[in-house]
Amino acid sequence: MRDEGAATSSPKPVPFLTDEQRAALDQALRDKAQEQAKARAIANHKAAAAAGERKSRSAKGPGGAKKGGGGGKYTWGALLTTGAPSAEGDGALDKGDPNYDSEEDERDVVLLRNHQAVLKQEVAAYKEEVRSIVEEYFLSGSVANVAESLEELGASHLAHYFVKRLLTTALDRKDREREMASALLSSLYAEVIAPDQVIKGFTSLFTSLPDLVLDVPDAPELLTRFVTRAVVDDVLPPAVVSFVDPESGSASRDLRHRCEAQLAARHSAEKVLRCWGGAGMGTHHTDTKAAISSLLSEYLAAHDVGEASRRLRELGLPFFHHELVKQALLAAIDNPTNMEPVVALLTRLSSSGEVSCSQLAKGLRRVADNLADAVLDNPAAGERFAQLVAAARAANVFDDLQPEDVGPNAAAALFGTTIAGVALNGASPSASNGGATTAATSNGGASVGSLVVAMPPGVAAFKAASLAALREYFDSQDTGEVAARLVAVDEPGLHPLFVKAAVSLALDRKDRERELVSKLLVALVPEVISREALAGGFTRLLAAVDDLVLDVPDAVHIMSLFLGRVVVDELLPPAFLTQVLPSLNAEGLGVAVVRSAGIMLAARHGIERLVNCWHGGALELEGVRGAIRTAIQEYGTSGDVAEVARCLRELDMAPYLHEAVVAAVELAFSRYNGAAIKSSAVGSGHSPELNGNLQHQAAPSSEGSVEAAASPVVQLLAALAGQGVLSSTQLLVGIERVRAALSEEVMDYGPSSRHVLDWITERAQHEGWLAA
């Protein structure tokens, strides 16, 4: 029997929704379902009438004969039908048979030719379908759509044609499409495309390699990457290399040699996985921004315009070139020494047409419209922006742009024109009223030198300010700063747009940002944002779910968690679920979000699940610091580099990973100091406790002992830098932090710490993963 005392101490969990609230929600959902059914019936009726469709009203059917002429129900049947074999099996095909009829052979030949013609038509139709599927995939990047299209198409025995078409199309594209092709094969393998069809598709490519070389001269090298990537992804067996016939030509011989060499190389798996530039290259917003940032950093270091142009073409993303323009302009504003190379790069790209005028205008406008925030961090940003624009204009970079294309701030700096209250040389439309600069700066702008920087007025300005505040909040986690900005803007009527922007921005991020948004709403409602504004924001979100799901396939589930969380946090009443349904489209996904949120709220333990729906993803900075140091300490015990890399990636706190460098260097100090104390204790015959006081007096020992203590740390940092977990900036910041606090480190770890730090720095610079 269950203990009654225990039952009393732990009461039975109850649903968040009461019976009345659940009944009202169920009734509203039933009404919405009936509305949806009526709308579909009317649509089907209209479609049938438009197509002139005429169906038989008889329950017995039309009474026509079957295909074989044997008839069916309510028919007389075929003439002379006996139980004998069908006509296809009749007749003697032996020429020595007295009943032999030569017309039988001719008929079989005709049937065979007809069958072959049908097969050719089927293959031709399949090839045409998969061609459109591949082209659509390279545009949308949706693996689910490809899987659904192939399943609807059927003909799984012809899937090798799809594999061949996918690879041949990707061969003549950029690294973005090649990465997408490799990822698609890995996703469809065994579930949609059979393994033997994948092998057959690759072997057909091996056979046609001499023809491929005519169109794609570097086909052997590219096909080698596809083969090795498929082997690493367990899509192909390593023995597939034996299917390449080296006697069929020099291209095949080159392909086989390359495949065997790459598969036999050390650490080939990591290199092959990044053969197209890394997972998701060009398919995700953050990955593309990182690729452009890497391109720009390399250019600013080497000043090789040709290499930068080549890498930009390889990205194959002309619609995202404005990001390069933006990052280049910001790099020149942050560091004046970058101004000349940035102008040279933009001059080359604009004159050659590699970056279009629209992308130049969009990138320039993105920088100019957010210049007010940049001035807060860098007071010289406005003056440097004006100088940069003047230098670019002198180099004819922006000659083809019009004032209305670049926005008011950029137009004021570029053309000296007045647009929407923004002017150059301190003048504005309200200058005659005596308050040009004051009006601009009081509206969230800034006046720097002769350039008046002001945000565009109205809704666009509020949206831009909201996004800037949210992105900064994701880094700082300072809810007070966001509240202060909203109060300063003083636009309570636009607060629903802020709610929509916050949730929309978190949809495509990780659980950390989603938890931060949930906490932000708790902090702002109702003191800064009213409950009516919060309800308006979620109403807009529910109406826009059909559009959001195009960018975030899991938007319905995530939105239902957000909606349930605000109800559990008592920011919105449960009655909101019932009240919002009439305003939603009956066939839209917003109804599914409300239904899913209602189910979670009505379930037992629903409150606990919704409170922890983001798994506590938002760690405070101290928590991040503790997690990083714990990972480094565990490495000191286990020596597992992969586990440290995994922990740092899961934290998703790239701006704070310099803490890992500090913790790793301190680990080297501790290892060296511990070895020195142990050696002193053994040599003097005293206990380690008595020799603990000697740690600050221990002289540096031999170079070998330093290497033994610090080498594991150097190996860890080199591996993290090689895998892209630690950037060069984070490495430099971490080393400089240790060097700045070296006096304190000496007090904790002894005077030998300076010697250990110098050894680590020299070794890192010698190996090339730490800049001088």
DRENLUM-467970 format. One line per field, with one value per residue (C-alpha): residue in one letter; y, x, z. Coordinates in nm, 3 decimals. Example, Ala and Ser with C-alpha at 12.3 -4.5 7.8 and 13.67 -1.06 7.14 Angstrom:
2
resn	A,S
y	-0.450,-0.106
x	1.230,1.367
z	0.780,0.714
! end
This chain:
772
resn	M,R,D,E,G,A,A,T,S,S,P,K,P,V,P,F,L,T,D,E,Q,R,A,A,L,D,Q,A,L,R,D,K,A,Q,E,Q,A,K,A,R,A,I,A,N,H,K,A,A,A,A,A,G,E,R,K,S,R,S,A,K,G,P,G,G,A,K,K,G,G,G,G,G,K,Y,T,W,G,A,L,L,T,T,G,A,P,S,A,E,G,D,G,A,L,D,K,G,D,P,N,Y,D,S,E,E,D,E,R,D,V,V,L,L,R,N,H,Q,A,V,L,K,Q,E,V,A,A,Y,K,E,E,V,R,S,I,V,E,E,Y,F,L,S,G,S,V,A,N,V,A,E,S,L,E,E,L,G,A,S,H,L,A,H,Y,F,V,K,R,L,L,T,T,A,L,D,R,K,D,R,E,R,E,M,A,S,A,L,L,S,S,L,Y,A,E,V,I,A,P,D,Q,V,I,K,G,F,T,S,L,F,T,S,L,P,D,L,V,L,D,V,P,D,A,P,E,L,L,T,R,F,V,T,R,A,V,V,D,D,V,L,P,P,A,V,V,S,F,V,D,P,E,S,G,S,A,S,R,D,L,R,H,R,C,E,A,Q,L,A,A,R,H,S,A,E,K,V,L,R,C,W,G,G,A,G,M,G,T,H,H,T,D,T,K,A,A,I,S,S,L,L,S,E,Y,L,A,A,H,D,V,G,E,A,S,R,R,L,R,E,L,G,L,P,F,F,H,H,E,L,V,K,Q,A,L,L,A,A,I,D,N,P,T,N,M,E,P,V,V,A,L,L,T,R,L,S,S,S,G,E,V,S,C,S,Q,L,A,K,G,L,R,R,V,A,D,N,L,A,D,A,V,L,D,N,P,A,A,G,E,R,F,A,Q,L,V,A,A,A,R,A,A,N,V,F,D,D,L,Q,P,E,D,V,G,P,N,A,A,A,A,L,F,G,T,T,I,A,G,V,A,L,N,G,A,S,P,S,A,S,N,G,G,A,T,T,A,A,T,S,N,G,G,A,S,V,G,S,L,V,V,A,M,P,P,G,V,A,A,F,K,A,A,S,L,A,A,L,R,E,Y,F,D,S,Q,D,T,G,E,V,A,A,R,L,V,A,V,D,E,P,G,L,H,P,L,F,V,K,A,A,V,S,L,A,L,D,R,K,D,R,E,R,E,L,V,S,K,L,L,V,A,L,V,P,E,V,I,S,R,E,A,L,A,G,G,F,T,R,L,L,A,A,V,D,D,L,V,L,D,V,P,D,A,V,H,I,M,S,L,F,L,G,R,V,V,V,D,E,L,L,P,P,A,F,L,T,Q,V,L,P,S,L,N,A,E,G,L,G,V,A,V,V,R,S,A,G,I,M,L,A,A,R,H,G,I,E,R,L,V,N,C,W,H,G,G,A,L,E,L,E,G,V,R,G,A,I,R,T,A,I,Q,E,Y,G,T,S,G,D,V,A,E,V,A,R,C,L,R,E,L,D,M,A,P,Y,L,H,E,A,V,V,A,A,V,E,L,A,F,S,R,Y,N,G,A,A,I,K,S,S,A,V,G,S,G,H,S,P,E,L,N,G,N,L,Q,H,Q,A,A,P,S,S,E,G,S,V,E,A,A,A,S,P,V,V,Q,L,L,A,A,L,A,G,Q,G,V,L,S,S,T,Q,L,L,V,G,I,E,R,V,R,A,A,L,S,E,E,V,M,D,Y,G,P,S,S,R,H,V,L,D,W,I,T,E,R,A,Q,H,E,G,W,L,A,A
y	0.000,0.353,0.556,0.803,1.044,1.054,1.114,1.404,1.562,1.546,1.657,1.536,1.777,1.957,2.108,2.480,2.526,2.484,2.270,2.581,2.726,2.396,2.360,2.714,2.649,2.317,2.485,2.764,2.508,2.310,2.625,2.704,2.346,2.374,2.706,2.541,2.247,2.482,2.684,2.368,2.238,2.567,2.571,2.212,2.287,2.592,2.398,2.114,2.358,2.546,2.223,2.105,1.778,1.531,1.222,0.926,0.947,0.575,0.354,0.070,0.252,0.316,-0.055,-0.041,-0.339,-0.394,-0.340,-0.697,-0.693,-0.950,-0.717,-0.664,-0.643,-0.582,-0.673,-0.979,-1.051,-1.139,-1.361,-1.729,-1.694,-2.030,-2.135,-2.162,-1.949,-1.592,-1.492,-1.373,-1.730,-1.907,-2.030,-2.238,-2.062,-2.372,-2.358,-2.741,-2.737,-2.802,-2.521,-2.274,-1.933,-1.690,-1.398,-1.501,-1.414,-1.080,-0.998,-1.075,-0.854,-0.573,-0.624,-0.613,-0.295,-0.140,-0.235,-0.079,0.236,0.256,0.217,0.492,0.721,0.639,0.711,1.034,1.152,1.059,1.248,1.557,1.543,1.497,1.782,2.021,1.870,1.931,2.289,2.366,2.214,2.437,2.736,2.637,2.405,2.199,1.834,1.745,1.874,1.662,1.349,1.412,1.474,1.155,0.949,1.093,1.028,0.663,0.453,0.382,0.157,0.471,0.666,0.634,0.885,1.132,1.076,1.131,1.441,1.588,1.543,1.656,1.971,2.045,1.993,2.298,2.514,2.671,2.520,2.614,2.380,2.106,2.115,2.101,1.799,1.608,1.689,1.579,1.241,1.184,1.273,1.060,0.758,0.430,0.606,0.743,0.619,0.260,0.206,0.013,0.306,0.547,0.321,0.283,0.662,0.713,0.431,0.580,0.905,0.716,0.578,0.918,1.098,1.152,1.344,1.539,1.664,1.840,2.057,2.071,2.052,1.997,1.718,1.455,1.674,1.768,1.412,1.296,1.524,1.392,1.031,1.081,1.289,1.013,0.754,0.963,1.011,0.631,0.674,0.479,0.188,0.251,-0.032,0.188,0.322,-0.015,0.055,0.327,0.172,0.331,0.191,0.392,0.716,0.962,1.130,0.801,0.716,1.058,1.014,0.676,0.798,1.102,0.897,0.640,0.912,1.117,0.820,0.692,1.029,1.101,1.307,1.288,1.275,1.629,1.771,1.592,1.711,2.069,2.010,2.246,2.509,2.357,2.221,2.439,2.670,2.917,2.755,2.930,3.297,3.267,3.038,3.276,3.575,3.382,3.296,3.661,3.769,3.519,3.646,4.006,3.929,3.750,4.038,4.302,4.101,4.020,4.302,4.053,4.189,3.904,3.637,3.819,3.845,3.475,3.370,3.596,3.432,3.087,3.174,3.209,3.437,3.759,3.846,3.856,4.078,4.365,4.183,4.214,4.586,4.633,4.444,4.619,4.964,4.879,4.751,5.084,5.280,5.077,5.103,5.397,5.198,4.974,5.264,5.257,4.877,4.878,5.151,4.958,4.640,4.813,4.992,4.662,4.482,4.766,4.842,4.475,4.433,4.156,4.357,4.521,4.875,4.749,4.549,4.848,5.068,4.815,4.762,5.136,5.199,4.927,5.095,5.451,5.372,5.214,5.480,5.632,5.316,5.298,5.650,5.536,5.281,5.481,5.862,5.902,5.675,5.959,6.150,5.836,5.739,6.078,6.043,5.690,5.790,6.084,5.857,5.602,5.872,6.004,5.651,5.644,5.356,5.504,5.693,5.498,5.534,5.768,5.946,5.759,5.423,5.474,5.637,5.975,5.928,5.795,6.050,6.331,6.207,6.103,6.378,6.653,6.643,6.684,6.390,6.347,6.589,6.476,6.702,6.748,7.047,7.086,7.198,7.038,7.133,7.272,7.476,7.793,7.712,7.694,7.339,7.125,6.940,6.931,6.778,6.516,6.413,6.414,6.168,5.903,6.039,6.188,6.489,6.433,6.715,6.838,6.519,6.491,6.125,6.046,5.732,5.722,5.827,5.608,5.233,5.150,5.333,5.159,4.818,4.891,5.015,4.710,4.466,4.645,4.640,4.271,4.166,4.358,4.200,3.851,3.935,4.139,3.984,4.329,4.362,4.706,4.842,4.716,4.868,5.202,5.205,5.137,5.411,5.654,5.586,5.657,5.473,5.251,5.208,5.021,4.782,4.493,4.520,4.482,4.166,4.022,4.111,3.952,3.620,3.611,3.673,3.393,3.142,3.087,3.080,2.837,2.762,3.015,3.308,3.172,3.151,3.505,3.634,3.461,3.622,3.959,3.953,3.874,4.172,4.416,4.323,4.513,4.786,4.882,4.684,4.660,4.330,4.462,4.528,4.178,4.029,4.235,4.113,3.746,3.800,3.929,3.632,3.379,3.542,3.524,3.161,3.051,3.283,3.207,2.834,2.894,3.013,2.802,2.464,2.398,2.734,2.581,2.384,2.668,2.921,2.692,2.677,3.056,3.097,2.841,2.996,3.348,3.200,3.001,3.311,3.488,3.752,3.660,3.506,3.156,3.320,3.475,3.137,3.148,3.518,3.512,3.226,3.427,3.664,3.381,3.224,2.895,2.720,2.892,2.738,2.984,2.764,2.466,2.674,2.762,2.400,2.269,2.529,2.439,2.068,2.139,2.370,2.115,1.825,1.705,1.840,2.094,2.380,2.209,2.126,2.478,2.644,2.426,2.424,2.589,2.364,2.664,2.766,3.117,3.094,3.399,3.514,3.360,3.033,3.049,3.119,2.825,2.589,2.688,2.637,2.303,2.182,2.284,2.118,1.794,1.811,1.825,1.488,1.313,1.480,1.459,1.750,1.650,1.674,2.027,2.134,1.990,2.171,2.506,2.470,2.386,2.699,2.908,3.201,3.281,3.635,3.489,3.196,3.391,3.265,2.916,3.046,3.198,2.878,2.665,2.880,2.870,2.491,2.493,2.713,2.471,2.163,2.317,2.453,2.121,1.934,2.181,2.151,1.773,1.772,2.008,1.795,1.477,1.642,1.798,1.504,1.720,1.663,1.846,2.037,2.179,2.266,2.441,2.763,2.720,2.750,3.127,3.077,2.794,2.878,2.790,2.440,2.287,2.347,1.983,2.020,2.329,2.140,1.842,2.068,2.305,2.082,1.939,2.294,2.397,2.088,2.174,2.537,2.442,2.183,2.427,2.692,2.442,2.333,2.693,2.678,2.953,3.246,3.427,3.724,3.515,3.358,3.697,3.841,3.542,3.559,3.935,3.891,3.651,3.880,4.183,3.993,3.823,3.979,3.816,3.487,3.493,3.522,3.221,2.997,3.126,3.331,3.051,3.149,3.416,3.159,2.918,3.193,3.297,2.935,2.889,3.214,3.133,2.781,2.910,3.172,2.918,2.679,2.964,2.960,3.273,3.604,3.802
x	0.000,0.115,0.221,-0.056,0.192,0.394,0.078,-0.008,0.338,0.347,0.006,-0.114,-0.015,-0.305,-0.325,-0.269,-0.603,-0.925,-1.209,-1.401,-1.101,-1.029,-1.395,-1.399,-1.075,-1.206,-1.527,-1.331,-1.109,-1.415,-1.570,-1.248,-1.231,-1.587,-1.497,-1.193,-1.402,-1.658,-1.384,-1.228,-1.562,-1.634,-1.286,-1.319,-1.660,-1.526,-1.226,-1.443,-1.679,-1.389,-1.238,-1.573,-1.545,-1.828,-1.848,-2.081,-2.370,-2.443,-2.330,-2.277,-2.022,-2.026,-2.042,-1.753,-1.533,-1.203,-0.865,-0.825,-1.164,-1.293,-1.560,-1.662,-1.981,-2.294,-2.110,-2.129,-1.758,-1.511,-1.602,-1.504,-1.361,-1.233,-1.014,-0.715,-0.403,-0.422,-0.340,0.003,0.090,-0.071,0.097,0.405,0.734,0.924,0.977,0.954,0.607,0.326,0.130,0.420,0.314,0.587,0.369,0.423,0.796,0.721,0.468,0.720,0.979,0.724,0.632,1.000,1.056,0.747,0.872,1.210,1.042,0.832,1.145,1.322,1.025,1.015,1.388,1.361,1.066,1.250,1.562,1.357,1.186,1.506,1.667,1.401,1.424,1.801,1.768,1.496,1.706,2.003,1.771,1.573,1.814,1.518,1.617,1.262,1.120,1.366,1.280,0.909,0.949,1.150,0.898,0.614,0.808,0.864,1.085,1.340,1.526,1.618,1.753,2.108,2.012,1.926,2.266,2.444,2.242,2.302,2.679,2.721,2.519,2.720,3.051,2.982,2.865,3.031,3.144,2.808,2.618,2.882,2.848,2.470,2.500,2.720,2.486,2.183,2.334,2.413,2.055,1.882,2.111,1.931,1.605,1.510,1.789,1.909,2.285,2.324,2.171,2.422,2.711,2.563,2.534,2.900,3.024,2.833,3.019,3.349,3.263,3.169,3.469,3.648,3.344,3.311,3.669,3.578,3.319,3.483,3.864,3.916,3.654,3.901,3.989,3.627,3.501,3.776,3.634,3.284,3.401,3.612,3.339,3.085,3.323,3.373,2.995,2.950,2.753,3.004,3.228,3.603,3.616,3.428,3.768,3.837,3.553,3.763,3.942,4.288,4.328,4.035,4.232,4.456,4.161,4.045,4.400,4.435,4.100,4.195,4.536,4.384,4.116,4.362,4.605,4.341,4.175,4.514,4.631,4.646,4.362,4.193,3.842,3.853,3.999,3.745,3.451,3.562,3.657,3.382,3.443,3.267,2.924,2.638,2.867,2.647,2.323,2.285,2.299,2.561,2.787,2.778,2.858,3.150,3.282,3.265,3.435,3.716,3.752,3.776,4.021,4.252,4.232,4.311,4.616,4.747,4.592,4.544,4.245,4.252,4.230,3.943,3.760,3.812,3.682,3.380,3.296,3.334,3.074,2.821,2.591,2.547,2.233,2.443,2.726,2.586,2.722,3.075,3.019,2.891,3.176,3.437,3.301,3.284,3.643,3.757,3.557,3.702,4.060,4.162,4.458,4.207,4.049,4.280,4.264,3.884,3.841,4.070,3.865,3.531,3.672,3.778,3.452,3.227,3.420,3.425,3.055,3.115,2.921,2.612,2.494,2.198,2.428,2.661,2.364,2.221,2.553,2.618,2.270,2.300,2.610,2.475,2.137,2.305,2.572,2.398,2.466,2.824,2.890,2.801,3.084,3.325,3.284,3.496,3.270,3.076,3.387,3.556,3.241,3.237,3.605,3.552,3.257,3.456,3.750,3.519,3.345,3.681,3.757,3.421,3.288,2.941,2.901,2.593,2.400,2.107,2.019,1.690,1.874,2.106,1.882,1.907,2.229,2.433,2.283,2.385,2.744,2.764,2.580,2.546,2.170,1.890,1.656,1.407,1.572,1.932,2.194,2.565,2.763,2.530,2.226,1.883,1.536,1.467,1.788,1.594,1.398,1.716,1.741,1.890,2.147,1.939,1.642,1.856,2.031,1.720,1.560,1.818,2.083,2.426,2.610,2.978,3.177,2.994,2.791,2.451,2.364,1.996,1.793,1.522,1.186,0.884,0.835,1.154,1.363,1.187,1.243,1.611,1.656,1.472,1.689,2.007,1.894,1.802,2.131,2.323,2.103,2.191,2.554,2.516,2.198,2.120,1.740,1.774,1.950,1.670,1.408,1.594,1.609,1.237,1.158,1.390,1.227,0.886,0.677,0.438,0.215,0.498,0.573,0.387,0.651,0.924,0.758,0.730,1.092,1.220,1.042,1.115,1.484,1.498,1.318,1.624,1.868,1.946,1.777,2.002,1.855,1.500,1.538,1.677,1.373,1.136,1.319,1.320,0.943,0.901,1.122,0.945,0.577,0.384,0.624,0.754,0.540,0.168,-0.017,-0.223,0.096,0.223,-0.107,-0.085,0.269,0.171,-0.136,0.092,0.324,0.041,-0.083,0.268,0.350,0.289,0.569,0.798,0.788,0.956,1.271,1.235,1.075,1.014,0.845,0.507,0.655,0.879,0.596,0.369,0.639,0.672,0.294,0.261,0.555,0.404,0.077,0.260,0.463,0.124,0.205,-0.103,-0.426,-0.532,-0.837,-0.603,-0.593,-0.968,-0.986,-0.716,-0.865,-1.136,-0.873,-0.664,-0.699,-0.886,-0.636,-0.329,-0.068,-0.149,-0.445,-0.208,0.015,-0.281,-0.399,-0.052,-0.011,-0.354,-0.264,0.057,-0.118,-0.395,-0.155,-0.033,0.313,0.253,0.373,0.707,0.762,0.692,0.902,1.197,1.109,1.440,1.642,1.777,1.973,2.064,2.363,2.484,2.837,2.965,2.802,2.974,3.307,3.257,3.161,3.470,3.706,3.544,3.603,3.971,4.015,3.866,4.111,4.394,4.272,4.152,4.347,4.038,4.055,3.733,3.535,3.667,3.580,3.229,3.171,3.288,3.073,2.764,2.815,2.784,2.959,3.232,3.300,3.396,3.612,3.927,3.849,3.941,4.285,4.338,4.228,4.453,4.762,4.689,4.665,5.021,5.134,4.977,5.130,5.479,5.458,5.329,5.615,5.870,5.730,5.728,6.089,6.197,6.023,6.192,6.533,6.516,6.359,6.073,5.706,5.522,5.324,5.642,5.770,5.447,5.602,5.879,5.654,5.710,6.084,6.124,6.373,6.293,6.408,6.519,6.360,6.250,6.035,5.867,5.793,5.654,5.420,5.308,5.305,4.954,4.821,4.989,4.843,4.496,4.507,4.652,4.376,4.101,4.246,4.274,3.912,3.791,3.665,3.907,3.964,4.295,4.137,4.030,4.376,4.546,4.300,4.350,4.730,4.724,4.491,4.739,5.031,4.850,4.776,5.116,5.204,4.897,4.972,5.326,5.180,4.956,5.190,5.541,5.797,5.839,5.500,5.666,5.904,5.616,5.410,5.706,5.762,5.393,5.391,5.709,5.589,5.249,5.406,5.650,5.365,5.171,4.843,4.918,4.994,5.295
z	0.000,-0.069,0.231,0.314,0.472,0.152,-0.044,0.180,0.155,-0.228,-0.359,-0.694,-0.972,-1.134,-1.485,-1.527,-1.707,-1.510,-1.644,-1.753,-1.934,-2.109,-2.212,-2.354,-2.548,-2.684,-2.801,-2.972,-3.146,-3.262,-3.405,-3.585,-3.723,-3.857,-4.019,-4.179,-4.306,-4.464,-4.631,-4.778,-4.903,-5.079,-5.230,-5.356,-5.507,-5.688,-5.817,-5.948,-6.121,-6.280,-6.414,-6.560,-6.369,-6.427,-6.210,-6.238,-5.993,-6.022,-5.740,-5.992,-6.201,-6.575,-6.664,-6.910,-6.991,-6.814,-6.974,-7.094,-7.260,-7.011,-6.880,-6.524,-6.327,-6.539,-6.866,-7.093,-7.073,-7.349,-7.638,-7.618,-7.272,-7.153,-6.867,-7.101,-7.068,-7.186,-7.538,-7.428,-7.331,-7.629,-7.941,-8.008,-8.054,-8.169,-8.547,-8.561,-8.408,-8.663,-8.498,-8.529,-8.652,-8.759,-8.656,-8.290,-8.310,-8.471,-8.203,-7.924,-8.092,-8.110,-7.742,-7.643,-7.838,-7.685,-7.336,-7.404,-7.533,-7.217,-7.004,-7.196,-7.149,-6.777,-6.737,-6.937,-6.728,-6.405,-6.513,-6.590,-6.251,-6.053,-6.245,-6.118,-5.766,-5.755,-5.883,-5.628,-5.346,-5.426,-5.397,-5.087,-4.901,-4.770,-4.726,-4.619,-4.948,-5.147,-4.947,-4.993,-5.368,-5.419,-5.225,-5.432,-5.751,-5.662,-5.893,-5.621,-5.868,-6.064,-5.766,-5.897,-6.167,-5.890,-5.724,-6.054,-6.138,-5.791,-5.811,-6.173,-6.102,-5.787,-5.971,-6.186,-5.889,-5.587,-5.258,-5.107,-5.341,-5.305,-4.926,-4.968,-5.200,-4.954,-4.666,-4.871,-4.956,-4.590,-4.492,-4.757,-4.730,-4.648,-4.561,-4.904,-5.132,-5.102,-5.047,-5.373,-5.564,-5.410,-5.513,-5.861,-5.896,-5.804,-6.031,-6.325,-6.255,-6.255,-6.599,-6.741,-6.590,-6.929,-7.052,-6.726,-6.754,-7.079,-6.898,-6.553,-6.585,-6.212,-6.198,-6.063,-5.764,-5.691,-5.735,-5.499,-5.232,-5.291,-5.265,-4.952,-4.789,-4.860,-4.713,-4.397,-4.371,-4.399,-4.720,-4.931,-4.831,-4.867,-5.120,-5.369,-5.478,-5.639,-5.885,-6.048,-6.345,-6.372,-6.725,-6.863,-6.881,-6.703,-6.530,-6.376,-6.274,-6.111,-5.932,-5.788,-5.673,-5.502,-5.325,-5.193,-5.075,-4.894,-4.724,-4.602,-4.468,-4.094,-3.950,-4.288,-4.139,-3.995,-4.316,-4.536,-4.325,-4.399,-4.762,-4.881,-4.614,-4.314,-4.224,-4.336,-4.536,-4.715,-4.602,-4.268,-4.186,-3.912,-4.118,-4.414,-4.193,-4.043,-4.392,-4.497,-4.174,-4.239,-4.596,-4.479,-4.198,-4.439,-4.685,-4.422,-4.321,-4.672,-4.884,-5.170,-5.363,-5.616,-5.347,-5.174,-5.506,-5.575,-5.232,-5.271,-5.604,-5.449,-5.187,-5.468,-5.265,-5.464,-5.264,-4.941,-5.061,-4.853,-4.547,-4.688,-4.755,-4.400,-4.233,-4.447,-4.360,-3.990,-3.998,-4.144,-3.884,-3.597,-3.722,-3.945,-4.082,-4.259,-4.448,-4.750,-4.809,-4.759,-5.020,-5.256,-5.208,-5.264,-5.570,-5.726,-5.648,-5.764,-6.085,-6.187,-6.112,-5.859,-5.601,-5.748,-5.682,-5.480,-5.252,-5.209,-5.120,-4.877,-4.697,-4.675,-4.543,-4.278,-4.139,-4.162,-4.003,-3.699,-3.666,-3.365,-3.164,-3.294,-3.165,-2.814,-2.823,-3.037,-3.017,-3.332,-3.539,-3.702,-3.808,-3.939,-4.129,-4.301,-4.391,-4.520,-4.738,-4.877,-4.964,-5.127,-5.327,-5.447,-5.569,-5.758,-5.548,-5.493,-5.821,-5.934,-5.608,-5.554,-5.228,-5.190,-5.215,-4.918,-4.658,-4.488,-4.288,-4.579,-4.819,-4.586,-4.576,-4.942,-5.126,-4.866,-4.927,-4.677,-4.631,-4.348,-4.111,-4.158,-4.309,-4.350,-4.221,-3.926,-4.127,-4.121,-4.241,-3.897,-3.884,-3.940,-3.628,-3.432,-3.310,-3.578,-3.376,-3.063,-3.243,-3.400,-3.087,-2.872,-3.107,-3.046,-3.278,-3.224,-3.355,-3.430,-3.581,-3.888,-3.935,-3.770,-3.718,-3.661,-3.682,-3.953,-3.813,-3.752,-3.747,-3.936,-3.678,-3.390,-3.549,-3.608,-3.252,-3.115,-3.307,-3.198,-2.833,-2.851,-3.009,-2.744,-2.475,-2.599,-2.523,-2.202,-2.051,-1.906,-1.890,-1.731,-2.039,-2.267,-2.040,-2.037,-2.419,-2.453,-2.205,-2.386,-2.723,-2.564,-2.825,-2.626,-2.929,-3.106,-2.819,-2.992,-3.266,-3.004,-2.867,-3.217,-3.296,-2.973,-3.025,-3.401,-3.339,-3.081,-3.306,-3.524,-3.231,-2.953,-2.621,-2.449,-2.643,-2.608,-2.232,-2.232,-2.423,-2.180,-1.888,-2.064,-2.107,-1.738,-1.650,-1.885,-1.834,-1.706,-1.584,-1.931,-2.176,-2.102,-2.112,-2.404,-2.601,-2.516,-2.635,-2.954,-3.018,-2.981,-3.199,-3.475,-3.423,-3.448,-3.768,-3.916,-3.828,-4.189,-4.299,-4.005,-4.076,-4.413,-4.233,-3.915,-3.994,-3.622,-3.568,-3.472,-3.182,-3.062,-3.082,-2.878,-2.609,-2.606,-2.582,-2.304,-2.118,-2.109,-1.976,-1.707,-1.616,-1.568,-1.827,-2.032,-1.896,-2.014,-2.170,-2.431,-2.610,-2.660,-2.742,-3.011,-3.217,-3.399,-3.539,-3.691,-4.034,-4.002,-4.232,-4.087,-3.859,-3.582,-3.485,-3.451,-3.219,-2.995,-2.991,-2.899,-2.624,-2.484,-2.475,-2.282,-2.037,-1.974,-1.916,-1.577,-1.499,-1.778,-1.559,-1.485,-1.850,-1.970,-1.699,-1.807,-2.178,-2.273,-2.039,-1.847,-2.153,-2.033,-1.800,-1.615,-1.688,-1.366,-1.467,-1.807,-1.638,-1.403,-1.686,-1.888,-1.594,-1.510,-1.865,-1.850,-1.510,-1.644,-1.933,-1.679,-1.552,-1.868,-2.149,-2.374,-2.621,-2.796,-2.473,-2.406,-2.761,-2.723,-2.393,-2.532,-2.844,-2.639,-2.427,-2.747,-2.580,-2.832,-2.698,-2.356,-2.464,-2.379,-2.027,-2.152,-2.255,-1.909,-1.737,-1.960,-1.891,-1.519,-1.548,-1.688,-1.397,-1.151,-1.316,-1.326,-0.972,-0.837,-1.001,-0.859,-0.505,-0.525,-0.648,-0.367,-0.106,-0.227,-0.247,0.101,0.276,0.410,0.359,0.079,0.343,0.494,0.150,0.055,0.178,-0.077,-0.379,-0.402,-0.374,-0.623,-0.892,-1.252,-1.325,-1.652,-1.991,-1.997,-1.686,-1.834,-2.152,-1.961,-1.761,-2.039,-2.349,-2.279,-2.251,-2.577,-2.749,-2.617,-2.731,-3.071,-3.124,-3.024,-3.256,-3.542,-3.501,-3.499,-3.140,-3.031,-3.264,-3.293,-3.116,-2.816,-2.795,-2.793,-2.539,-2.309,-2.321,-2.264,-1.966,-1.805,-1.882,-1.736,-1.414,-1.396,-1.062,-0.907,-1.084,-0.938,-0.589,-0.652,-0.853,-0.788,-0.986,-1.239,-1.387,-1.599,-1.746,-1.823,-1.991,-2.209,-2.311,-2.406,-2.604,-2.795,-2.872,-2.993,-3.219,-3.355,-3.441,-3.603,-3.411,-3.205,-3.371,-3.260
! end
